[in-house]
Amino acid sequence: MTNPSAAMLVIGDEILSGRTRDSNMNHLAKQLTAHGIDLREARMIPDERDVIISTVQTLSAAYDHLFTSGGIGPTHDDITAEAVAAAFDTPIGVRDDARAILQAHYDRSGREMNEARLRMARIPDGAILIDNPVSAAPGFTLQNVHVMAGVPSVFEAMVASIVPTLAGGAPVMSQTLCIQRGEGDIAGPLSNLAEDYPDLSIGSYPFIRDGAYGSNIVVRGTDGARIDAVITALAALFPGSE
Amino acid sequence: MTNPSAAMLVIGDEILSGRTRDSNMNHLAKQLTAHGIDLREARMIPDERDVIISTVQTLSAAYDHLFTSGGIGPTHDDITAEAVAAAFDTPIGVRDDARAILQAHYDRSGREMNEARLRMARIPDGAILIDNPVSAAPGFTLQNVHVMAGVPSVFEAMVASIVPTLAGGAPVMSQTLCIQRGEGDIAGPLSNLAEDYPDLSIGSYPFIRDGAYGSNIVVRGTDGARIDAVITALAALFPGSE
């Protein structure tokens, strides 16, 4: 019984230049973990048509779901929708349902529909729209690819629209123990526990705080009692941890 | 005259579960941009040996440089160094120079060298050490792969050690104009400018603030005068922008 798998694709030159710090991947990761879908890989790529096409083809074939972020606005550098359609050799054009959503939004706010805004109604044939309660312009699901906006508030609203509709697996639970010792002191006992509990994932995430070494030990799995047992064992080995 | 290319590989289950928010990719991106190296792609993958090996092989072959983050500590889940060595079919073992650095560090701080800590002296044959002024345990460069720690303070110190030693290209400059209009109003003129200045990258990064739409227009390139010209033209088209 394996959980469904997923990948994420963050599209945008501004991410790779360092100008913008991506936050969508972390948001999606948390939502998927809670829903029982395993995020197996994330990639960040530029706004380049050929790169988007080949990466969408690779990741959609390798995983149950692919989620994308970025590149579906009205400007010349927004080429994600076209590229995803091309990745599946699917025609794309202005669709009446998407246009109606946009028209109603602009009518309400007293703005005009124009050629640029109409680009956001371009949806591949057969795709299912993803609701955008923030700024109307919809995302879409084509095959197993969920195409969403890059603006975090819009991305998060779209994730809230789509993730609950997907089949999930067993939610992964986790507990964390913060040990105020260097990893070098923790590593031996931790390795033994990892061998004793092969069904759990036991990770050590070190930090340096005020010049002192410590590590957060995170135990993850689907069996809460076994997670408890590992945390209890570690707490006994390293008194004073919390 | 093309700038050197690079990819980044962030290694760690905790990134993909959403528990930890990666900040290393953004830091590296900024440093590389300033140094004239183009970051073309970033990937985030789990702590799994086969995945690390195949991804290192793919990315190191595709780009001039590959930078990795994570998985070089002393615990059982730190498998990056071994996997990178395996990716190049290179033997790996405790190396005297790395052991001496660690031993001196532990002697100074009154801690003991043990089996776990000695793992951090495992360096592939022929690799060049990357200095770690924060916590001593070195990173390394094997072929064109720069293997660094995941803890941000250590990662950043290693980046400061290694990036200035690499051949850079023309630093990419950028200017940003914040326009308080929806992207749909900006898109037309922007597209015309993008056609007139094919040597520049003109990106539109929309936001919603206090319910109002706006966009940061970022113009990037290596010719400062041409960047100025685009920003001046945009400011004239959209008075009040800054």
Interface residues (C-beta under 8 A of the other chain):
Chain A: G12 D13 E14 I15 L16 S17 G18 R19 T20 R21 D22 S23 M25 N26 H27 L28 A29 K30 Q31 L32 T33 L39 R40 E41 A42 R43 M44 I45 P46 D47 G73 P74 T75 H76 D77 D78 R111 N114 E115 A116 R117 R119 M120 V134 S135 G150 V151 S153 V154 V172 S174 G182 E183 G184 D185 I186 A187 G188 L190 S191 A194 S201 I202 G203 S204 Y205 P206 F207 I208 Y213 S215 V218 R220
Chain B: G12 D13 E14 I15 L16 S17 G18 R19 T20 R21 D22 S23 M25 N26 H27 L28 A29 K30 Q31 L32 T33 L39 R40 E41 A42 R43 M44 I45 P46 D47 G73 P74 T75 H76 D77 D78 R111 N114 E115 A116 R117 R119 M120 V134 S135 G150 V151 S153 V154 V172 S174 G182 E183 G184 D185 I186 A187 G188 L190 S191 A194 S201 I202 G203 S204 Y205 P206 F207 I208 Y213 S215 V218 R220
